[in-house]
């Protein structure tokens, strides 16, 4: 499958669209990022996302990490609070 580009998943498209709307792709400048990773991990991530380029895979990974998590935000906001009807006894 070398050179062939699989169809990106709807989740991938959503993640990249969210990052664009948040202004994370603005400007012409880029930063060089380099790291080593196990080949099996890279290939599995490429298959899962439909990405064929390692550089694009890195952008997708960073966009996923930069994406706000609404569940985590809710948990932080409501930490330590239970409603008056909550019964913790079984």
HELIX and SHEET records of a PDB file:
HELIX    1   1 UNK A   10  UNK A   21  1                                  12    
HELIX    2   2 UNK A   39  UNK A   49  1                                  11    
HELIX    3   3 UNK A   54  UNK A   66  1                                  13    
HELIX    4   4 UNK A   70  UNK A   78  1                                   9    
END                                                                             
